[in-house]
Amino acid sequence: MGSSSTVDISAMQEIMLEFRAGKMVFDVKKFVHDSRKGLVRIGRGDEGLLHLQWLDRNLNAVEDV
């Protein structure tokens, strides 16, 4: 999950669950803590599929979809 694309948050039609969560990044041979505060969001998109998103709470931007 090394993607860092920014996606429009309004793409979710229905937010089913969201909770605060941090993030770990794999760096060569070990996992390293990412110090940013985040939010995991599970919701149903416009096409009816479930989506899992990690949202940076400081920037209010979706990073991992």
PEFEN-V979113 format. One record per run of one state. SS is the DSSP state (H for helix, E for strand, - for the rest). FROM is the first residue (numbers start at 1). LEN is the number of residues. Records with the same first field share a line. If there is no record, write none. Layout:
# PEFEN-V979113
SS = FROM-LEN, FROM-LEN
This chain:
# PEFEN-V979113
- = 1-6, 8-1, 21-2, 28-2, 35-3, 46-4, 57-4, 65-1
E = 7-1, 12-9, 23-5, 30-5, 38-8, 50-7, 61-4
H = 9-3
